[in-house]
């Protein structure tokens, strides 16, 4: 089967290689399981007088190789305040990109849009114009956080309604969107989680190391909704209670300086390590050598870092913030309410005291059985064949 993935926005750009990482892992796994894969990145719009337009190569189709062809197109935004006309521009640019792809790689059997906004809208137009079935995998937090403009609802409703399959990366996200658009529009839909990175699935279960301190780890963009301010407050309580612990924070973002200042102001800077943006292999190493993984987010549609930690046999403390609700259970961790500093501190204290109650081998095996390549690709290929 020839599957063309359609993604909104840039795909794994140099400035942030994590953008599109979910689609990369899924595409790579599908190729290993016999599918032909291509990807087009639904175009971004830039003002004609933007100074960096030459670097962005505006108006040109750019192709890159990730083990499968990736075509992108950056277009001019001549109507920055008129969303209706912007939609027409995106449609024209996206259709052009599709035609360039087909001319070089042939017409795909199925279009698989990741997120209904932009990508799904383009897929529905391509189905109408070229008689190719399409489906949607929805990841976006925008629905639960209220970021979707009501003006978009008719287009999104039409996109969902005419899709040949609808996949949500967590049951909570599926229920949220079903509430917004109605059962008659969204059903039937299926839950298929994000896939575990091949790097983590194939890694050995690392034996416990002798470390000077019990170590908690979090991997996140340093933004408000990740709950890291609350995490530092909870960690301070833990330290004040006499627990000899360390906290490692991987990631970068606009809250970085605020978080570092809070660590200094609360007197815990010697126990908190900000590791910044590091390579995937280094993240794996940190997860293999930590004691407990933390995910204190306000809201998550899934929680890829959680399953990566579980694949390393590590128990998890996560907030009941959407996606984690369906991942974390009594055998692999503790769920707590979001934005509850006291509950987070209590969970960290409990985990430190009772860490031996969690079986690393069982945690890893359960993770791979649910989120590993075999489980996810079999579900996807079954849907593709039905379509």
C-alpha positions in Angstrom: 0.0 0.0 0.0 1.1 3.5 -0.8 0.2 5.9 2.1 0.7 9.6 1.9 0.9 11.3 5.3 -0.2 14.9 5.4 1.2 17.0 8.3 0.5 20.6 9.3 3.5 22.9 9.6 7.1 22.1 9.2 8.5 18.6 9.5 11.5 18.1 11.9 13.2 21.4 11.1 16.7 22.0 12.3 15.6 24.5 14.9 13.3 21.9 16.5 13.7 18.3 15.4 10.9 17.1 17.7 8.3 18.8 15.4 6.8 15.9 13.5 8.7 13.2 15.5 5.4 11.2 16.0 4.8 11.0 12.3 8.5 10.1 11.7 8.3 7.1 14.1 5.0 5.9 12.6 6.1 6.3 9.0 9.4 4.5 9.7 7.6 1.6 11.4 5.1 1.3 8.5 8.0 1.1 6.0 9.5 -1.7 8.0 6.2 -3.5 7.7 5.9 -3.3 4.0 4.1 0.0 3.3 5.3 2.7 0.8 5.3 6.0 2.6 5.6 9.6 1.6 4.9 12.8 3.5 3.8 16.3 2.5 3.8 19.1 5.0 0.8 21.4 4.5 2.3 24.8 3.7 3.0 27.6 6.1 2.2 31.2 5.1 4.7 34.0 5.4 4.4 37.7 4.7 6.0 38.7 1.4 8.3 41.2 3.0 9.6 38.8 5.7 13.4 39.4 5.9 14.2 35.7 6.2 12.2 34.7 3.1 15.3 33.8 1.2 16.4 31.2 3.8 12.8 29.8 3.9 13.0 29.4 0.1 9.5 30.8 -0.3 7.5 29.6 -3.3 9.7 26.5 -3.9 8.9 22.9 -3.3 11.6 21.5 -1.0 12.3 17.8 -0.8 14.2 16.0 2.0 14.9 12.4 2.6 14.1 10.8 6.0 14.1 7.2 4.7 10.9 8.3 2.9 10.4 11.5 0.7 9.2 14.6 2.5 8.0 17.5 0.4 7.3 21.0 1.9 6.2 24.3 0.5 6.3 27.7 2.1 3.8 30.2 0.5 3.2 33.9 0.6 0.5 35.2 2.9 -1.0 38.1 1.0 -4.0 38.4 3.3 -2.7 38.2 6.9 -6.0 39.3 8.5 -8.5 37.5 6.3 -8.8 33.9 7.3 -11.2 33.0 4.5 -8.7 34.1 1.9 -5.8 32.4 3.8 -7.8 29.2 3.6 -8.0 29.5 -0.2 -4.3 30.2 -0.4 -3.5 27.1 1.7 -5.8 25.0 -0.5 -4.0 26.2 -3.6 -0.5 25.7 -2.2 -1.4 22.3 -0.8 -2.9 21.0 -4.0 0.2 22.1 -5.9 2.4 20.2 -3.4 0.2 17.1 -3.9 0.5 17.3 -7.7 4.3 17.6 -7.5 4.4 14.6 -5.2 2.2 12.4 -7.4 4.2 13.3 -10.5 7.4 12.0 -8.9 6.1 9.1 -6.7 2.7 8.2 -8.1 -0.8 8.5 -6.8 -1.2 7.2 -3.2 -3.8 4.7 -2.2 -4.7 6.4 1.1 -4.2 9.9 2.5 -3.5 10.0 6.3 -3.8 13.4 7.8 -2.4 14.1 11.2 -4.7 16.6 12.8 -7.9 17.8 11.2 -6.9 21.5 11.2 -5.1 22.4 8.0 -4.0 18.8 7.2 -7.4 17.2 7.4 -9.0 20.1 5.5 -6.5 19.6 2.7 -7.1 15.8 2.7 -10.8 16.2 2.3 -10.3 18.5 -0.7 -7.9 16.0 -2.3 -10.4 13.2 -1.8 -13.0 15.3 -3.6 -10.7 16.2 -6.4 -8.8 12.9 -6.9 -11.1 10.2 -5.4 -8.5 9.1 -2.8 -9.8 8.0 0.6 -8.5 9.8 3.6 -8.4 9.4 7.4 -7.3 11.5 10.4 -5.2 10.9 13.4 -5.9 13.6 15.9 -3.2 14.7 18.4 -4.1 18.3 19.0 -4.5 19.8 22.5 -6.3 22.8 20.9 -9.8 21.4 21.4 -9.4 20.7 25.1 -7.7 24.0 25.8 -10.1 26.1 23.8 -7.7 27.3 21.1 -9.9 26.4 18.2 -11.8 29.4 16.8 -15.5 28.8 16.3 -15.1 30.1 12.8 -13.2 26.9 12.0 -15.9 24.5 13.3 -17.9 24.1 10.0 -14.7 23.2 8.1 -13.6 20.8 10.8 -17.0 19.2 11.1 -17.0 18.6 7.4 -13.5 17.2 7.5 -14.3 14.7 10.2 -17.7 13.8 8.7 -16.2 12.8 5.3 -13.1 11.0 6.6 -12.9 7.3 5.9 -11.4 6.6 9.3 -10.9 8.7 12.5 -8.2 7.8 15.0 -7.6 9.5 18.4 -4.4 9.0 20.3 -6.3 8.8 23.6 -10.0 7.9 24.5 -10.2 11.2 26.4 -9.4 13.2 23.3 -11.9 11.2 21.2 -14.6 11.9 23.8 -13.7 15.6 23.9 -14.0 16.0 20.1 -17.2 13.9 20.0 -18.7 16.3 22.5 -17.7 19.3 20.4 -18.9 18.0 17.0 -21.5 15.4 17.8 -21.7 11.6 17.7 -23.2 11.5 14.2 -20.1 13.4 12.9 -17.3 11.6 14.7 -18.4 8.0 15.0 -17.1 5.5 14.3 -13.7 6.3 15.7 -10.9 4.2 17.1 -8.2 4.7 19.7 -4.7 4.0 18.4 -1.9 5.3 20.6 1.3 7.0 19.4 4.0 4.5 18.6 7.0 3.8 20.8 10.3 5.0 19.3 12.3 2.1 17.8 15.3 3.3 19.7 13.5 2.7 23.0 11.8 -0.5 22.0 15.1 -2.1 21.1 17.1 -0.8 24.1 18.1 -3.2 26.8 16.6 -3.0 30.2 19.3 -1.2 32.1 20.2 -2.6 35.6 19.9 -0.1 38.5 22.9 2.0 39.1 24.4 3.0 42.4 23.8 6.8 42.6 24.4 9.4 45.3 20.7 10.4 45.3 17.3 9.1 44.3 16.6 10.7 40.9 13.4 12.0 39.4 13.3 12.9 35.7 11.1 15.0 33.5 11.3 15.6 29.7 9.2 18.5 28.4 9.1 21.7 26.5 9.6 24.4 29.2 6.1 26.0 28.8 3.5 26.8 31.4 1.1 23.9 30.7 3.8 21.3 31.4 3.3 22.1 35.2 7.0 22.6 35.9 6.6 25.6 38.3 4.3 23.3 40.4 6.8 20.5 40.1 9.6 22.7 41.6 7.3 23.7 44.5 6.5 20.0 45.2 10.2 19.1 45.0 11.0 21.8 47.5 8.5 20.2 49.9 10.2 16.8 49.4 13.6 18.3 50.1 12.5 20.2 53.2 11.1 16.9 54.6 14.6 15.5 54.6 14.5 13.4 51.4 17.9 13.1 49.6 16.8 13.4 46.0 17.7 15.0 42.7 15.5 16.4 39.9 16.7 16.3 36.3 14.8 18.5 33.7 15.4 17.9 30.0 14.1 20.4 27.5 14.1 24.1 26.6 11.5 26.8 26.1 10.2 30.2 27.1 10.0 29.3 30.9 13.6 28.2 31.2 14.9 31.3 33.0 11.8 31.5 35.2 12.3 27.9 36.3 16.0 28.4 37.0 15.2 31.5 39.0 12.6 29.7 41.1 15.0 26.9 41.8 17.5 29.5 43.1 14.9 31.5 45.0 13.6 28.4 46.8 17.1 27.1 47.7 16.9 23.9 45.7 19.3 24.8 42.8 21.9 22.3 44.0 19.4 19.5 43.6 17.9 20.5 40.3 19.8 20.0 37.0 18.6 21.7 33.8 20.0 19.6 31.0 18.6 21.6 28.1 17.9 20.1 24.7 19.8 16.9 24.3 20.0 14.0 21.8 17.6 11.2 21.8 20.3 8.7 22.7 21.1 10.9 25.8 17.4 11.0 26.7 17.3 7.2 26.6 20.4 7.1 28.9 18.8 9.5 31.4 15.6 7.5 31.4 17.5 4.3 31.9 19.4 5.7 34.9 16.7 7.7 36.7 14.5 6.1 39.4 11.1 7.7 38.6 9.7 9.6 35.6 7.4 12.7 36.2 4.7 14.2 33.9 3.0 17.1 35.8 1.2 18.6 32.8 -2.1 20.5 32.9 -3.2 18.7 29.8 -1.8 16.0 27.5 -3.4 14.4 24.5 -1.1 11.4 24.9 2.3 11.4 26.6 5.0 9.9 24.5 7.7 10.6 27.1 5.7 8.5 29.5 5.8 5.4 27.3 9.5 5.9 26.6 10.1 5.9 30.4 7.9 2.8 30.8 9.9 1.0 28.1 12.9 1.6 30.3 11.1 -0.1 33.2 10.6 3.1 35.1 7.5 3.8 37.2 5.8 7.1 36.4 4.0 9.8 38.4 1.6 11.7 36.0 -1.4 14.0 36.3 -4.8 12.7 35.2 -4.6 15.2 32.4 -6.1 13.3 29.4 -3.8 10.9 27.7 -1.9 9.7 30.8 -5.3 8.5 32.2 -5.2 5.5 29.8 -1.4 4.8 30.2 -0.7 5.0 33.9 -2.1 2.3 36.2 -1.3 0.7 39.6 1.3 -1.6 38.1 3.4 1.2 36.6 2.8 4.3 38.5 0.6 6.9 40.3 -2.0 9.3 38.8 -2.6 12.6 40.6 -4.8 15.6 39.9 -3.3 18.4 37.8 -2.0 21.6 39.5 -2.0 19.9 42.9 1.4 20.6 44.5 0.6 18.7 47.7 -0.6 15.6 45.8 2.5 15.7 43.7 4.8 16.0 46.7 3.0 13.1 48.4 3.3 10.9 45.3 7.0 11.6 45.0 7.5 10.8 48.6 5.5 7.6 48.3 7.3 6.5 45.2 10.7 7.0 46.8 9.7 4.9 49.8 7.9 2.2 47.8 10.0 2.0 44.6 10.7 -1.7 45.1 7.0 -2.5 44.7 7.3 -1.8 41.0 8.6 -4.5 38.7 10.8 -3.1 35.9 10.5 -6.1 33.7 6.7 -6.2 34.0 6.5 -2.4 33.3 8.6 -2.8 30.1 6.7 -5.8 28.8 3.3 -4.2 29.3 4.5 -1.0 27.6 5.8 -2.8 24.5 2.7 -5.0 24.2 0.5 -1.9 24.0 2.7 0.8 22.3 5.4 -1.2 20.5 5.8 -1.3 16.7 3.9 -4.6 16.3 0.8 -3.5 18.2 0.5 -0.1 16.6 1.4 -1.0 13.0 -0.9 -4.0 13.0 -3.8 -1.7 14.0 -3.0 0.9 11.4 -2.5 -1.6 8.5 -5.8 -3.3 9.4 -7.6 0.0 9.0 -5.7 0.8 5.7 -6.8 -2.6 4.3 -10.4 -2.1 5.3 -10.4 1.3 3.6 
